[in-house]
């Protein structure tokens, strides 16, 4: 990817961020408030694209990757019971396999493992 393409992609991801924070505050408010972050429903990228056809799927996918790989999101997976849709409504339970994966990812990260261990087991 050339510098021009990279800049355009970064702008597209920024647009996705802006649209999601503005249009779906009940699903993405946790991005700014870590105490309220909740796990998103599986397949939410397709819902976003269907509702916002001008957004690029690749940019949506990249933004969601960044959002769902933050420690606070992984902690929400470990502690939560339900996922939410774009309106913030409960939409399916979090599987034990997904909880285990979130714990495993966090435990593999070098940052303050003792704090992570406490947060996912409290």
Phi and psi restraints in degrees (range 20) as a CNS / XPLOR table:
assign (resid 1 and name C) (resid 2 and name N)
       (resid 2 and name CA) (resid 2 and name C) 1.0 -74.8 20.0 2
assign (resid 2 and name N) (resid 2 and name CA)
       (resid 2 and name C) (resid 3 and name N) 1.0 169.0 20.0 2
assign (resid 2 and name C) (resid 3 and name N)
       (resid 3 and name CA) (resid 3 and name C) 1.0 -60.5 20.0 2
assign (resid 3 and name N) (resid 3 and name CA)
       (resid 3 and name C) (resid 4 and name N) 1.0 -38.5 20.0 2
assign (resid 3 and name C) (resid 4 and name N)
       (resid 4 and name CA) (resid 4 and name C) 1.0 -65.2 20.0 2
assign (resid 4 and name N) (resid 4 and name CA)
       (resid 4 and name C) (resid 5 and name N) 1.0 -45.0 20.0 2
assign (resid 4 and name C) (resid 5 and name N)
       (resid 5 and name CA) (resid 5 and name C) 1.0 -64.2 20.0 2
assign (resid 5 and name N) (resid 5 and name CA)
       (resid 5 and name C) (resid 6 and name N) 1.0 -39.2 20.0 2
assign (resid 5 and name C) (resid 6 and name N)
       (resid 6 and name CA) (resid 6 and name C) 1.0 -64.4 20.0 2
assign (resid 6 and name N) (resid 6 and name CA)
       (resid 6 and name C) (resid 7 and name N) 1.0 -43.4 20.0 2
assign (resid 6 and name C) (resid 7 and name N)
       (resid 7 and name CA) (resid 7 and name C) 1.0 -62.0 20.0 2
assign (resid 7 and name N) (resid 7 and name CA)
       (resid 7 and name C) (resid 8 and name N) 1.0 -42.1 20.0 2
assign (resid 7 and name C) (resid 8 and name N)
       (resid 8 and name CA) (resid 8 and name C) 1.0 -63.1 20.0 2
assign (resid 8 and name N) (resid 8 and name CA)
       (resid 8 and name C) (resid 9 and name N) 1.0 -42.3 20.0 2
assign (resid 8 and name C) (resid 9 and name N)
       (resid 9 and name CA) (resid 9 and name C) 1.0 -63.4 20.0 2
assign (resid 9 and name N) (resid 9 and name CA)
       (resid 9 and name C) (resid 10 and name N) 1.0 -42.4 20.0 2
assign (resid 9 and name C) (resid 10 and name N)
       (resid 10 and name CA) (resid 10 and name C) 1.0 -61.6 20.0 2
assign (resid 10 and name N) (resid 10 and name CA)
       (resid 10 and name C) (resid 11 and name N) 1.0 -39.5 20.0 2
assign (resid 10 and name C) (resid 11 and name N)
       (resid 11 and name CA) (resid 11 and name C) 1.0 -64.2 20.0 2
assign (resid 11 and name N) (resid 11 and name CA)
       (resid 11 and name C) (resid 12 and name N) 1.0 -40.5 20.0 2
assign (resid 11 and name C) (resid 12 and name N)
       (resid 12 and name CA) (resid 12 and name C) 1.0 -63.7 20.0 2
assign (resid 12 and name N) (resid 12 and name CA)
       (resid 12 and name C) (resid 13 and name N) 1.0 -42.1 20.0 2
assign (resid 12 and name C) (resid 13 and name N)
       (resid 13 and name CA) (resid 13 and name C) 1.0 -64.8 20.0 2
assign (resid 13 and name N) (resid 13 and name CA)
       (resid 13 and name C) (resid 14 and name N) 1.0 -39.7 20.0 2
assign (resid 13 and name C) (resid 14 and name N)
       (resid 14 and name CA) (resid 14 and name C) 1.0 -61.4 20.0 2
assign (resid 14 and name N) (resid 14 and name CA)
       (resid 14 and name C) (resid 15 and name N) 1.0 -39.6 20.0 2
assign (resid 14 and name C) (resid 15 and name N)
       (resid 15 and name CA) (resid 15 and name C) 1.0 -64.4 20.0 2
assign (resid 15 and name N) (resid 15 and name CA)
       (resid 15 and name C) (resid 16 and name N) 1.0 -43.2 20.0 2
assign (resid 15 and name C) (resid 16 and name N)
       (resid 16 and name CA) (resid 16 and name C) 1.0 -57.7 20.0 2
assign (resid 16 and name N) (resid 16 and name CA)
       (resid 16 and name C) (resid 17 and name N) 1.0 -48.4 20.0 2
assign (resid 16 and name C) (resid 17 and name N)
       (resid 17 and name CA) (resid 17 and name C) 1.0 -55.7 20.0 2
assign (resid 17 and name N) (resid 17 and name CA)
       (resid 17 and name C) (resid 18 and name N) 1.0 -48.7 20.0 2
assign (resid 17 and name C) (resid 18 and name N)
       (resid 18 and name CA) (resid 18 and name C) 1.0 -62.1 20.0 2
assign (resid 18 and name N) (resid 18 and name CA)
       (resid 18 and name C) (resid 19 and name N) 1.0 -45.8 20.0 2
assign (resid 18 and name C) (resid 19 and name N)
       (resid 19 and name CA) (resid 19 and name C) 1.0 -62.7 20.0 2
assign (resid 19 and name N) (resid 19 and name CA)
       (resid 19 and name C) (resid 20 and name N) 1.0 -45.9 20.0 2
assign (resid 19 and name C) (resid 20 and name N)
       (resid 20 and name CA) (resid 20 and name C) 1.0 -65.1 20.0 2
assign (resid 20 and name N) (resid 20 and name CA)
       (resid 20 and name C) (resid 21 and name N) 1.0 -43.0 20.0 2
assign (resid 20 and name C) (resid 21 and name N)
       (resid 21 and name CA) (resid 21 and name C) 1.0 -66.7 20.0 2
assign (resid 21 and name N) (resid 21 and name CA)
       (resid 21 and name C) (resid 22 and name N) 1.0 -34.3 20.0 2
assign (resid 21 and name C) (resid 22 and name N)
       (resid 22 and name CA) (resid 22 and name C) 1.0 -82.7 20.0 2
assign (resid 22 and name N) (resid 22 and name CA)
       (resid 22 and name C) (resid 23 and name N) 1.0 -46.9 20.0 2
assign (resid 22 and name C) (resid 23 and name N)
       (resid 23 and name CA) (resid 23 and name C) 1.0 -83.5 20.0 2
assign (resid 23 and name N) (resid 23 and name CA)
       (resid 23 and name C) (resid 24 and name N) 1.0 -27.1 20.0 2
assign (resid 23 and name C) (resid 24 and name N)
       (resid 24 and name CA) (resid 24 and name C) 1.0 -128.9 20.0 2
assign (resid 24 and name N) (resid 24 and name CA)
       (resid 24 and name C) (resid 25 and name N) 1.0 57.8 20.0 2
assign (resid 24 and name C) (resid 25 and name N)
       (resid 25 and name CA) (resid 25 and name C) 1.0 -64.7 20.0 2
assign (resid 25 and name N) (resid 25 and name CA)
       (resid 25 and name C) (resid 26 and name N) 1.0 -22.9 20.0 2
assign (resid 25 and name C) (resid 26 and name N)
       (resid 26 and name CA) (resid 26 and name C) 1.0 -77.9 20.0 2
assign (resid 26 and name N) (resid 26 and name CA)
       (resid 26 and name C) (resid 27 and name N) 1.0 -14.4 20.0 2
assign (resid 26 and name C) (resid 27 and name N)
       (resid 27 and name CA) (resid 27 and name C) 1.0 -103.6 20.0 2
assign (resid 27 and name N) (resid 27 and name CA)
       (resid 27 and name C) (resid 28 and name N) 1.0 -33.6 20.0 2
assign (resid 27 and name C) (resid 28 and name N)
       (resid 28 and name CA) (resid 28 and name C) 1.0 -114.3 20.0 2
assign (resid 28 and name N) (resid 28 and name CA)
       (resid 28 and name C) (resid 29 and name N) 1.0 12.3 20.0 2
assign (resid 28 and name C) (resid 29 and name N)
       (resid 29 and name CA) (resid 29 and name C) 1.0 -64.4 20.0 2
assign (resid 29 and name N) (resid 29 and name CA)
       (resid 29 and name C) (resid 30 and name N) 1.0 -24.6 20.0 2
assign (resid 29 and name C) (resid 30 and name N)
       (resid 30 and name CA) (resid 30 and name C) 1.0 -66.1 20.0 2
assign (resid 30 and name N) (resid 30 and name CA)
       (resid 30 and name C) (resid 31 and name N) 1.0 -16.2 20.0 2
assign (resid 30 and name C) (resid 31 and name N)
       (resid 31 and name CA) (resid 31 and name C) 1.0 -61.4 20.0 2
assign (resid 31 and name N) (resid 31 and name CA)
       (resid 31 and name C) (resid 32 and name N) 1.0 -33.4 20.0 2
assign (resid 31 and name C) (resid 32 and name N)
       (resid 32 and name CA) (resid 32 and name C) 1.0 -99.2 20.0 2
assign (resid 32 and name N) (resid 32 and name CA)
       (resid 32 and name C) (resid 33 and name N) 1.0 -23.1 20.0 2
assign (resid 32 and name C) (resid 33 and name N)
       (resid 33 and name CA) (resid 33 and name C) 1.0 -123.2 20.0 2
assign (resid 33 and name N) (resid 33 and name CA)
       (resid 33 and name C) (resid 34 and name N) 1.0 95.5 20.0 2
assign (resid 33 and name C) (resid 34 and name N)
       (resid 34 and name CA) (resid 34 and name C) 1.0 -61.2 20.0 2
assign (resid 34 and name N) (resid 34 and name CA)
       (resid 34 and name C) (resid 35 and name N) 1.0 -21.9 20.0 2
assign (resid 34 and name C) (resid 35 and name N)
       (resid 35 and name CA) (resid 35 and name C) 1.0 -72.3 20.0 2
assign (resid 35 and name N) (resid 35 and name CA)
       (resid 35 and name C) (resid 36 and name N) 1.0 -20.0 20.0 2
assign (resid 35 and name C) (resid 36 and name N)
       (resid 36 and name CA) (resid 36 and name C) 1.0 -112.3 20.0 2
assign (resid 36 and name N) (resid 36 and name CA)
       (resid 36 and name C) (resid 37 and name N) 1.0 6.7 20.0 2
assign (resid 36 and name C) (resid 37 and name N)
       (resid 37 and name CA) (resid 37 and name C) 1.0 -63.9 20.0 2
assign (resid 37 and name N) (resid 37 and name CA)
       (resid 37 and name C) (resid 38 and name N) 1.0 137.3 20.0 2
assign (resid 37 and name C) (resid 38 and name N)
       (resid 38 and name CA) (resid 38 and name C) 1.0 -132.2 20.0 2
assign (resid 38 and name N) (resid 38 and name CA)
       (resid 38 and name C) (resid 39 and name N) 1.0 146.8 20.0 2
assign (resid 38 and name C) (resid 39 and name N)
       (resid 39 and name CA) (resid 39 and name C) 1.0 -64.0 20.0 2
assign (resid 39 and name N) (resid 39 and name CA)
       (resid 39 and name C) (resid 40 and name N) 1.0 138.9 20.0 2
assign (resid 39 and name C) (resid 40 and name N)
       (resid 40 and name CA) (resid 40 and name C) 1.0 -86.8 20.0 2
assign (resid 40 and name N) (resid 40 and name CA)
       (resid 40 and name C) (resid 41 and name N) 1.0 152.0 20.0 2
assign (resid 40 and name C) (resid 41 and name N)
       (resid 41 and name CA) (resid 41 and name C) 1.0 -63.3 20.0 2
assign (resid 41 and name N) (resid 41 and name CA)
       (resid 41 and name C) (resid 42 and name N) 1.0 151.2 20.0 2
assign (resid 41 and name C) (resid 42 and name N)
       (resid 42 and name CA) (resid 42 and name C) 1.0 -68.4 20.0 2
assign (resid 42 and name N) (resid 42 and name CA)
       (resid 42 and name C) (resid 43 and name N) 1.0 138.7 20.0 2
assign (resid 42 and name C) (resid 43 and name N)
       (resid 43 and name CA) (resid 43 and name C) 1.0 83.4 20.0 2
assign (resid 43 and name N) (resid 43 and name CA)
       (resid 43 and name C) (resid 44 and name N) 1.0 13.7 20.0 2
assign (resid 43 and name C) (resid 44 and name N)
       (resid 44 and name CA) (resid 44 and name C) 1.0 -65.7 20.0 2
assign (resid 44 and name N) (resid 44 and name CA)
       (resid 44 and name C) (resid 45 and name N) 1.0 -24.5 20.0 2
assign (resid 44 and name C) (resid 45 and name N)
       (resid 45 and name CA) (resid 45 and name C) 1.0 -60.3 20.0 2
assign (resid 45 and name N) (resid 45 and name CA)
       (resid 45 and name C) (resid 46 and name N) 1.0 -40.2 20.0 2
assign (resid 45 and name C) (resid 46 and name N)
       (resid 46 and name CA) (resid 46 and name C) 1.0 -66.7 20.0 2
assign (resid 46 and name N) (resid 46 and name CA)
       (resid 46 and name C) (resid 47 and name N) 1.0 -36.8 20.0 2
assign (resid 46 and name C) (resid 47 and name N)
       (resid 47 and name CA) (resid 47 and name C) 1.0 -63.8 20.0 2
assign (resid 47 and name N) (resid 47 and name CA)
       (resid 47 and name C) (resid 48 and name N) 1.0 -42.8 20.0 2
assign (resid 47 and name C) (resid 48 and name N)
       (resid 48 and name CA) (resid 48 and name C) 1.0 -62.4 20.0 2
assign (resid 48 and name N) (resid 48 and name CA)
       (resid 48 and name C) (resid 49 and name N) 1.0 -46.9 20.0 2
assign (resid 48 and name C) (resid 49 and name N)
       (resid 49 and name CA) (resid 49 and name C) 1.0 -64.1 20.0 2
assign (resid 49 and name N) (resid 49 and name CA)
       (resid 49 and name C) (resid 50 and name N) 1.0 -41.5 20.0 2
assign (resid 49 and name C) (resid 50 and name N)
       (resid 50 and name CA) (resid 50 and name C) 1.0 -61.4 20.0 2
assign (resid 50 and name N) (resid 50 and name CA)
       (resid 50 and name C) (resid 51 and name N) 1.0 -39.1 20.0 2
assign (resid 50 and name C) (resid 51 and name N)
       (resid 51 and name CA) (resid 51 and name C) 1.0 -81.9 20.0 2
assign (resid 51 and name N) (resid 51 and name CA)
       (resid 51 and name C) (resid 52 and name N) 1.0 -18.4 20.0 2
assign (resid 51 and name C) (resid 52 and name N)
       (resid 52 and name CA) (resid 52 and name C) 1.0 -138.5 20.0 2
assign (resid 52 and name N) (resid 52 and name CA)
       (resid 52 and name C) (resid 53 and name N) 1.0 69.7 20.0 2
assign (resid 52 and name C) (resid 53 and name N)
       (resid 53 and name CA) (resid 53 and name C) 1.0 -63.4 20.0 2
assign (resid 53 and name N) (resid 53 and name CA)
       (resid 53 and name C) (resid 54 and name N) 1.0 -15.1 20.0 2
assign (resid 53 and name C) (resid 54 and name N)
       (resid 54 and name CA) (resid 54 and name C) 1.0 -80.6 20.0 2
assign (resid 54 and name N) (resid 54 and name CA)
       (resid 54 and name C) (resid 55 and name N) 1.0 -16.2 20.0 2
assign (resid 54 and name C) (resid 55 and name N)
       (resid 55 and name CA) (resid 55 and name C) 1.0 -75.8 20.0 2
assign (resid 55 and name N) (resid 55 and name CA)
       (resid 55 and name C) (resid 56 and name N) 1.0 150.9 20.0 2
assign (resid 55 and name C) (resid 56 and name N)
       (resid 56 and name CA) (resid 56 and name C) 1.0 -88.9 20.0 2
assign (resid 56 and name N) (resid 56 and name CA)
       (resid 56 and name C) (resid 57 and name N) 1.0 131.7 20.0 2
assign (resid 56 and name C) (resid 57 and name N)
       (resid 57 and name CA) (resid 57 and name C) 1.0 -57.7 20.0 2
assign (resid 57 and name N) (resid 57 and name CA)
       (resid 57 and name C) (resid 58 and name N) 1.0 -41.5 20.0 2
assign (resid 57 and name C) (resid 58 and name N)
       (resid 58 and name CA) (resid 58 and name C) 1.0 -60.2 20.0 2
assign (resid 58 and name N) (resid 58 and name CA)
       (resid 58 and name C) (resid 59 and name N) 1.0 -40.1 20.0 2
assign (resid 58 and name C) (resid 59 and name N)
       (resid 59 and name CA) (resid 59 and name C) 1.0 -70.3 20.0 2
assign (resid 59 and name N) (resid 59 and name CA)
       (resid 59 and name C) (resid 60 and name N) 1.0 -38.9 20.0 2
assign (resid 59 and name C) (resid 60 and name N)
       (resid 60 and name CA) (resid 60 and name C) 1.0 -61.1 20.0 2
assign (resid 60 and name N) (resid 60 and name CA)
       (resid 60 and name C) (resid 61 and name N) 1.0 -48.0 20.0 2
assign (resid 60 and name C) (resid 61 and name N)
       (resid 61 and name CA) (resid 61 and name C) 1.0 -60.9 20.0 2
assign (resid 61 and name N) (resid 61 and name CA)
       (resid 61 and name C) (resid 62 and name N) 1.0 -42.9 20.0 2
assign (resid 61 and name C) (resid 62 and name N)
       (resid 62 and name CA) (resid 62 and name C) 1.0 -65.2 20.0 2
assign (resid 62 and name N) (resid 62 and name CA)
       (resid 62 and name C) (resid 63 and name N) 1.0 -45.1 20.0 2
assign (resid 62 and name C) (resid 63 and name N)
       (resid 63 and name CA) (resid 63 and name C) 1.0 -59.2 20.0 2
assign (resid 63 and name N) (resid 63 and name CA)
       (resid 63 and name C) (resid 64 and name N) 1.0 -46.9 20.0 2
assign (resid 63 and name C) (resid 64 and name N)
       (resid 64 and name CA) (resid 64 and name C) 1.0 -62.6 20.0 2
assign (resid 64 and name N) (resid 64 and name CA)
       (resid 64 and name C) (resid 65 and name N) 1.0 -35.6 20.0 2
assign (resid 64 and name C) (resid 65 and name N)
       (resid 65 and name CA) (resid 65 and name C) 1.0 -60.7 20.0 2
assign (resid 65 and name N) (resid 65 and name CA)
       (resid 65 and name C) (resid 66 and name N) 1.0 -46.8 20.0 2
assign (resid 65 and name C) (resid 66 and name N)
       (resid 66 and name CA) (resid 66 and name C) 1.0 -63.0 20.0 2
assign (resid 66 and name N) (resid 66 and name CA)
       (resid 66 and name C) (resid 67 and name N) 1.0 -44.3 20.0 2
assign (resid 66 and name C) (resid 67 and name N)
       (resid 67 and name CA) (resid 67 and name C) 1.0 -64.0 20.0 2
assign (resid 67 and name N) (resid 67 and name CA)
       (resid 67 and name C) (resid 68 and name N) 1.0 -45.0 20.0 2
assign (resid 67 and name C) (resid 68 and name N)
       (resid 68 and name CA) (resid 68 and name C) 1.0 -85.0 20.0 2
assign (resid 68 and name N) (resid 68 and name CA)
       (resid 68 and name C) (resid 69 and name N) 1.0 -4.1 20.0 2
assign (resid 68 and name C) (resid 69 and name N)
       (resid 69 and name CA) (resid 69 and name C) 1.0 -104.5 20.0 2
assign (resid 69 and name N) (resid 69 and name CA)
       (resid 69 and name C) (resid 70 and name N) 1.0 6.6 20.0 2
assign (resid 69 and name C) (resid 70 and name N)
       (resid 70 and name CA) (resid 70 and name C) 1.0 -76.8 20.0 2
assign (resid 70 and name N) (resid 70 and name CA)
       (resid 70 and name C) (resid 71 and name N) 1.0 147.7 20.0 2
assign (resid 70 and name C) (resid 71 and name N)
       (resid 71 and name CA) (resid 71 and name C) 1.0 -56.4 20.0 2
assign (resid 71 and name N) (resid 71 and name CA)
       (resid 71 and name C) (resid 72 and name N) 1.0 -40.7 20.0 2
assign (resid 71 and name C) (resid 72 and name N)
       (resid 72 and name CA) (resid 72 and name C) 1.0 -64.9 20.0 2
assign (resid 72 and name N) (resid 72 and name CA)
       (resid 72 and name C) (resid 73 and name N) 1.0 -31.8 20.0 2
assign (resid 72 and name C) (resid 73 and name N)
       (resid 73 and name CA) (resid 73 and name C) 1.0 -71.2 20.0 2
assign (resid 73 and name N) (resid 73 and name CA)
       (resid 73 and name C) (resid 74 and name N) 1.0 -43.0 20.0 2
assign (resid 73 and name C) (resid 74 and name N)
       (resid 74 and name CA) (resid 74 and name C) 1.0 -63.2 20.0 2
assign (resid 74 and name N) (resid 74 and name CA)
       (resid 74 and name C) (resid 75 and name N) 1.0 -36.3 20.0 2
assign (resid 74 and name C) (resid 75 and name N)
       (resid 75 and name CA) (resid 75 and name C) 1.0 -64.7 20.0 2
assign (resid 75 and name N) (resid 75 and name CA)
       (resid 75 and name C) (resid 76 and name N) 1.0 -39.8 20.0 2
assign (resid 75 and name C) (resid 76 and name N)
       (resid 76 and name CA) (resid 76 and name C) 1.0 -62.8 20.0 2
assign (resid 76 and name N) (resid 76 and name CA)
       (resid 76 and name C) (resid 77 and name N) 1.0 -36.4 20.0 2
assign (resid 76 and name C) (resid 77 and name N)
       (resid 77 and name CA) (resid 77 and name C) 1.0 -63.1 20.0 2
assign (resid 77 and name N) (resid 77 and name CA)
       (resid 77 and name C) (resid 78 and name N) 1.0 -45.2 20.0 2
assign (resid 77 and name C) (resid 78 and name N)
       (resid 78 and name CA) (resid 78 and name C) 1.0 -64.8 20.0 2
assign (resid 78 and name N) (resid 78 and name CA)
       (resid 78 and name C) (resid 79 and name N) 1.0 -38.4 20.0 2
assign (resid 78 and name C) (resid 79 and name N)
       (resid 79 and name CA) (resid 79 and name C) 1.0 -94.7 20.0 2
assign (resid 79 and name N) (resid 79 and name CA)
       (resid 79 and name C) (resid 80 and name N) 1.0 -23.2 20.0 2
assign (resid 79 and name C) (resid 80 and name N)
       (resid 80 and name CA) (resid 80 and name C) 1.0 -79.7 20.0 2
assign (resid 80 and name N) (resid 80 and name CA)
       (resid 80 and name C) (resid 81 and name N) 1.0 165.9 20.0 2
assign (resid 80 and name C) (resid 81 and name N)
       (resid 81 and name CA) (resid 81 and name C) 1.0 -110.1 20.0 2
assign (resid 81 and name N) (resid 81 and name CA)
       (resid 81 and name C) (resid 82 and name N) 1.0 -36.2 20.0 2
assign (resid 81 and name C) (resid 82 and name N)
       (resid 82 and name CA) (resid 82 and name C) 1.0 -122.4 20.0 2
assign (resid 82 and name N) (resid 82 and name CA)
       (resid 82 and name C) (resid 83 and name N) 1.0 155.1 20.0 2
assign (resid 82 and name C) (resid 83 and name N)
       (resid 83 and name CA) (resid 83 and name C) 1.0 -93.9 20.0 2
assign (resid 83 and name N) (resid 83 and name CA)
       (resid 83 and name C) (resid 84 and name N) 1.0 165.7 20.0 2
assign (resid 83 and name C) (resid 84 and name N)
       (resid 84 and name CA) (resid 84 and name C) 1.0 -125.6 20.0 2
assign (resid 84 and name N) (resid 84 and name CA)
       (resid 84 and name C) (resid 85 and name N) 1.0 156.4 20.0 2
assign (resid 84 and name C) (resid 85 and name N)
       (resid 85 and name CA) (resid 85 and name C) 1.0 -93.6 20.0 2
assign (resid 85 and name N) (resid 85 and name CA)
       (resid 85 and name C) (resid 86 and name N) 1.0 -172.0 20.0 2
assign (resid 85 and name C) (resid 86 and name N)
       (resid 86 and name CA) (resid 86 and name C) 1.0 -64.4 20.0 2
assign (resid 86 and name N) (resid 86 and name CA)
       (resid 86 and name C) (resid 87 and name N) 1.0 -24.5 20.0 2
assign (resid 86 and name C) (resid 87 and name N)
       (resid 87 and name CA) (resid 87 and name C) 1.0 -86.6 20.0 2
assign (resid 87 and name N) (resid 87 and name CA)
       (resid 87 and name C) (resid 88 and name N) 1.0 -2.7 20.0 2
assign (resid 87 and name C) (resid 88 and name N)
       (resid 88 and name CA) (resid 88 and name C) 1.0 86.9 20.0 2
assign (resid 88 and name N) (resid 88 and name CA)
       (resid 88 and name C) (resid 89 and name N) 1.0 8.3 20.0 2
assign (resid 88 and name C) (resid 89 and name N)
       (resid 89 and name CA) (resid 89 and name C) 1.0 -84.2 20.0 2
assign (resid 89 and name N) (resid 89 and name CA)
       (resid 89 and name C) (resid 90 and name N) 1.0 146.5 20.0 2
assign (resid 89 and name C) (resid 90 and name N)
       (resid 90 and name CA) (resid 90 and name C) 1.0 -59.5 20.0 2
assign (resid 90 and name N) (resid 90 and name CA)
       (resid 90 and name C) (resid 91 and name N) 1.0 137.1 20.0 2
assign (resid 90 and name C) (resid 91 and name N)
       (resid 91 and name CA) (resid 91 and name C) 1.0 -147.4 20.0 2
assign (resid 91 and name N) (resid 91 and name CA)
       (resid 91 and name C) (resid 92 and name N) 1.0 80.0 20.0 2
assign (resid 91 and name C) (resid 92 and name N)
       (resid 92 and name CA) (resid 92 and name C) 1.0 89.7 20.0 2
assign (resid 92 and name N) (resid 92 and name CA)
       (resid 92 and name C) (resid 93 and name N) 1.0 147.9 20.0 2
assign (resid 92 and name C) (resid 93 and name N)
       (resid 93 and name CA) (resid 93 and name C) 1.0 -82.9 20.0 2
assign (resid 93 and name N) (resid 93 and name CA)
       (resid 93 and name C) (resid 94 and name N) 1.0 157.2 20.0 2
assign (resid 93 and name C) (resid 94 and name N)
       (resid 94 and name CA) (resid 94 and name C) 1.0 -84.7 20.0 2
assign (resid 94 and name N) (resid 94 and name CA)
       (resid 94 and name C) (resid 95 and name N) 1.0 126.5 20.0 2
assign (resid 94 and name C) (resid 95 and name N)
       (resid 95 and name CA) (resid 95 and name C) 1.0 -75.1 20.0 2
assign (resid 95 and name N) (resid 95 and name CA)
       (resid 95 and name C) (resid 96 and name N) 1.0 155.8 20.0 2
assign (resid 95 and name C) (resid 96 and name N)
       (resid 96 and name CA) (resid 96 and name C) 1.0 -62.0 20.0 2
assign (resid 96 and name N) (resid 96 and name CA)
       (resid 96 and name C) (resid 97 and name N) 1.0 -34.9 20.0 2
assign (resid 96 and name C) (resid 97 and name N)
       (resid 97 and name CA) (resid 97 and name C) 1.0 -62.3 20.0 2
assign (resid 97 and name N) (resid 97 and name CA)
       (resid 97 and name C) (resid 98 and name N) 1.0 -39.5 20.0 2
assign (resid 97 and name C) (resid 98 and name N)
       (resid 98 and name CA) (resid 98 and name C) 1.0 -71.3 20.0 2
assign (resid 98 and name N) (resid 98 and name CA)
       (resid 98 and name C) (resid 99 and name N) 1.0 -36.6 20.0 2
assign (resid 98 and name C) (resid 99 and name N)
       (resid 99 and name CA) (resid 99 and name C) 1.0 -62.0 20.0 2
assign (resid 99 and name N) (resid 99 and name CA)
       (resid 99 and name C) (resid 100 and name N) 1.0 -45.8 20.0 2
assign (resid 99 and name C) (resid 100 and name N)
       (resid 100 and name CA) (resid 100 and name C) 1.0 -61.8 20.0 2
assign (resid 100 and name N) (resid 100 and name CA)
       (resid 100 and name C) (resid 101 and name N) 1.0 -43.0 20.0 2
assign (resid 100 and name C) (resid 101 and name N)
       (resid 101 and name CA) (resid 101 and name C) 1.0 -62.0 20.0 2
assign (resid 101 and name N) (resid 101 and name CA)
       (resid 101 and name C) (resid 102 and name N) 1.0 -43.5 20.0 2
assign (resid 101 and name C) (resid 102 and name N)
       (resid 102 and name CA) (resid 102 and name C) 1.0 -61.1 20.0 2
assign (resid 102 and name N) (resid 102 and name CA)
       (resid 102 and name C) (resid 103 and name N) 1.0 -44.1 20.0 2
assign (resid 102 and name C) (resid 103 and name N)
       (resid 103 and name CA) (resid 103 and name C) 1.0 -62.3 20.0 2
assign (resid 103 and name N) (resid 103 and name CA)
       (resid 103 and name C) (resid 104 and name N) 1.0 -44.2 20.0 2
assign (resid 103 and name C) (resid 104 and name N)
       (resid 104 and name CA) (resid 104 and name C) 1.0 -61.8 20.0 2
assign (resid 104 and name N) (resid 104 and name CA)
       (resid 104 and name C) (resid 105 and name N) 1.0 -42.9 20.0 2
assign (resid 104 and name C) (resid 105 and name N)
       (resid 105 and name CA) (resid 105 and name C) 1.0 -62.3 20.0 2
assign (resid 105 and name N) (resid 105 and name CA)
       (resid 105 and name C) (resid 106 and name N) 1.0 -45.7 20.0 2
assign (resid 105 and name C) (resid 106 and name N)
       (resid 106 and name CA) (resid 106 and name C) 1.0 -64.5 20.0 2
assign (resid 106 and name N) (resid 106 and name CA)
       (resid 106 and name C) (resid 107 and name N) 1.0 -39.7 20.0 2
assign (resid 106 and name C) (resid 107 and name N)
       (resid 107 and name CA) (resid 107 and name C) 1.0 -70.2 20.0 2
assign (resid 107 and name N) (resid 107 and name CA)
       (resid 107 and name C) (resid 108 and name N) 1.0 -22.5 20.0 2
assign (resid 107 and name C) (resid 108 and name N)
       (resid 108 and name CA) (resid 108 and name C) 1.0 -80.7 20.0 2
assign (resid 108 and name N) (resid 108 and name CA)
       (resid 108 and name C) (resid 109 and name N) 1.0 -16.7 20.0 2
assign (resid 108 and name C) (resid 109 and name N)
       (resid 109 and name CA) (resid 109 and name C) 1.0 -75.9 20.0 2
assign (resid 109 and name N) (resid 109 and name CA)
       (resid 109 and name C) (resid 110 and name N) 1.0 138.9 20.0 2
assign (resid 109 and name C) (resid 110 and name N)
       (resid 110 and name CA) (resid 110 and name C) 1.0 -73.6 20.0 2
assign (resid 110 and name N) (resid 110 and name CA)
       (resid 110 and name C) (resid 111 and name N) 1.0 -15.8 20.0 2
assign (resid 110 and name C) (resid 111 and name N)
       (resid 111 and name CA) (resid 111 and name C) 1.0 -72.1 20.0 2
assign (resid 111 and name N) (resid 111 and name CA)
       (resid 111 and name C) (resid 112 and name N) 1.0 120.9 20.0 2
assign (resid 111 and name C) (resid 112 and name N)
       (resid 112 and name CA) (resid 112 and name C) 1.0 35.7 20.0 2
assign (resid 112 and name N) (resid 112 and name CA)
       (resid 112 and name C) (resid 113 and name N) 1.0 62.7 20.0 2
assign (resid 112 and name C) (resid 113 and name N)
       (resid 113 and name CA) (resid 113 and name C) 1.0 -57.8 20.0 2
assign (resid 113 and name N) (resid 113 and name CA)
       (resid 113 and name C) (resid 114 and name N) 1.0 -34.7 20.0 2
assign (resid 113 and name C) (resid 114 and name N)
       (resid 114 and name CA) (resid 114 and name C) 1.0 -63.5 20.0 2
assign (resid 114 and name N) (resid 114 and name CA)
       (resid 114 and name C) (resid 115 and name N) 1.0 -41.6 20.0 2
assign (resid 114 and name C) (resid 115 and name N)
       (resid 115 and name CA) (resid 115 and name C) 1.0 -65.9 20.0 2
assign (resid 115 and name N) (resid 115 and name CA)
       (resid 115 and name C) (resid 116 and name N) 1.0 -41.1 20.0 2
assign (resid 115 and name C) (resid 116 and name N)
       (resid 116 and name CA) (resid 116 and name C) 1.0 -63.2 20.0 2
assign (resid 116 and name N) (resid 116 and name CA)
       (resid 116 and name C) (resid 117 and name N) 1.0 -43.8 20.0 2
assign (resid 116 and name C) (resid 117 and name N)
       (resid 117 and name CA) (resid 117 and name C) 1.0 -58.8 20.0 2
assign (resid 117 and name N) (resid 117 and name CA)
       (resid 117 and name C) (resid 118 and name N) 1.0 -45.2 20.0 2
assign (resid 117 and name C) (resid 118 and name N)
       (resid 118 and name CA) (resid 118 and name C) 1.0 -63.2 20.0 2
assign (resid 118 and name N) (resid 118 and name CA)
       (resid 118 and name C) (resid 119 and name N) 1.0 -41.1 20.0 2
assign (resid 118 and name C) (resid 119 and name N)
       (resid 119 and name CA) (resid 119 and name C) 1.0 -70.8 20.0 2
assign (resid 119 and name N) (resid 119 and name CA)
       (resid 119 and name C) (resid 120 and name N) 1.0 -33.0 20.0 2
assign (resid 119 and name C) (resid 120 and name N)
       (resid 120 and name CA) (resid 120 and name C) 1.0 -86.7 20.0 2
assign (resid 120 and name N) (resid 120 and name CA)
       (resid 120 and name C) (resid 121 and name N) 1.0 -12.8 20.0 2
assign (resid 120 and name C) (resid 121 and name N)
       (resid 121 and name CA) (resid 121 and name C) 1.0 -109.1 20.0 2
assign (resid 121 and name N) (resid 121 and name CA)
       (resid 121 and name C) (resid 122 and name N) 1.0 4.8 20.0 2
